[in-house]
Amino acid sequence: MKTLLLILGVVAFVYLEPGYTTNCYTCPTFICREFQKCPPDEGTCFKRWNSTDKWIGRRYVRGCAAACPNPVGKEKVFCCETDNCN
């Protein structure tokens, strides 16, 4: 019985993913379906845009970051830490 448990433990350890990484959207439009797998040290997704741009035609910068970036000027920034939340 102990041998069986040991074998199951080894098999589970071998097949486990080495680490979880976040997926973040990357496209510049409002509706976005393109995403990237973030590096392990970048677990925050962000979306930044210029708040003075008109809603239609507004361009976004999306991606992964280690921490939420600070807004510059009239820029708005939204950050989150779950898959495809930006």
C-alpha positions as CSV (number, residue, x, y, z in Angstrom):
1,M,0.0,0.0,0.0
2,K,2.8,2.4,0.9
3,T,4.5,1.6,-2.4
4,L,1.4,2.4,-4.3
5,L,1.0,5.7,-2.6
6,L,4.7,6.5,-3.3
7,I,4.3,5.7,-7.0
8,L,1.1,7.9,-7.2
9,G,3.0,10.7,-5.5
10,V,5.9,10.5,-7.9
11,V,3.6,10.4,-10.9
12,A,1.6,13.4,-9.7
13,F,4.8,15.3,-9.1
14,V,6.2,14.6,-12.5
15,Y,3.0,15.6,-14.4
16,L,2.3,18.7,-12.5
17,E,2.9,22.0,-14.3
18,P,6.0,23.6,-12.9
19,G,4.3,26.9,-12.2
20,Y,1.2,28.8,-13.1
21,T,1.5,31.9,-15.3
22,T,-1.2,34.4,-16.0
23,N,-2.6,35.1,-19.5
24,C,-3.2,38.7,-20.4
25,Y,-4.8,40.3,-23.5
26,T,-2.5,42.2,-25.8
27,C,-4.5,43.8,-28.6
28,P,-5.1,47.6,-28.9
29,T,-8.8,47.6,-29.6
30,F,-11.8,47.6,-27.2
31,I,-12.9,44.1,-28.1
32,C,-9.8,41.8,-27.7
33,R,-9.2,38.1,-28.3
34,E,-5.4,38.0,-28.5
35,F,-3.5,37.0,-25.4
36,Q,-0.1,36.1,-24.2
37,K,1.2,33.9,-21.5
38,C,3.1,36.1,-19.0
39,P,6.5,35.3,-17.6
40,P,6.3,33.8,-14.1
41,D,7.6,37.1,-12.5
42,E,4.8,39.2,-14.2
43,G,1.5,38.2,-12.6
44,T,-0.4,41.4,-13.2
45,C,-2.4,42.3,-16.4
46,F,-2.8,45.9,-17.3
47,K,-4.8,48.1,-19.7
48,R,-3.9,51.7,-20.2
49,W,-5.5,54.4,-22.4
50,N,-5.6,58.1,-22.8
51,S,-8.7,59.5,-21.1
52,T,-9.1,62.4,-23.5
53,D,-9.5,60.1,-26.6
54,K,-13.1,59.7,-27.9
55,W,-14.6,56.3,-26.9
56,I,-14.9,55.2,-30.5
57,G,-11.4,54.8,-31.9
58,R,-9.8,54.7,-28.5
59,R,-6.5,52.8,-28.5
60,Y,-5.3,50.6,-25.6
61,V,-2.0,49.3,-24.5
62,R,-2.4,45.9,-22.8
63,G,0.0,43.4,-21.4
64,C,1.8,41.8,-18.5
65,A,3.7,43.5,-15.7
66,A,5.3,42.7,-12.4
67,A,3.3,45.6,-10.8
68,C,0.6,47.9,-11.9
69,P,2.1,50.7,-14.0
70,N,1.6,54.3,-13.0
71,P,-0.5,56.6,-15.2
72,V,1.3,59.4,-17.1
73,G,-0.6,62.6,-17.7
74,K,-4.2,62.1,-18.6
75,E,-3.7,58.4,-19.0
76,K,-5.9,55.8,-17.2
77,V,-4.7,52.4,-16.0
78,F,-6.6,49.3,-15.1
79,C,-4.8,46.4,-13.4
80,C,-6.0,42.9,-12.4
81,E,-4.5,39.5,-11.5
82,T,-6.6,36.9,-13.1
83,D,-6.5,35.4,-16.6
84,N,-7.6,37.6,-19.5
85,C,-9.1,40.3,-17.1
86,N,-7.7,43.3,-18.9
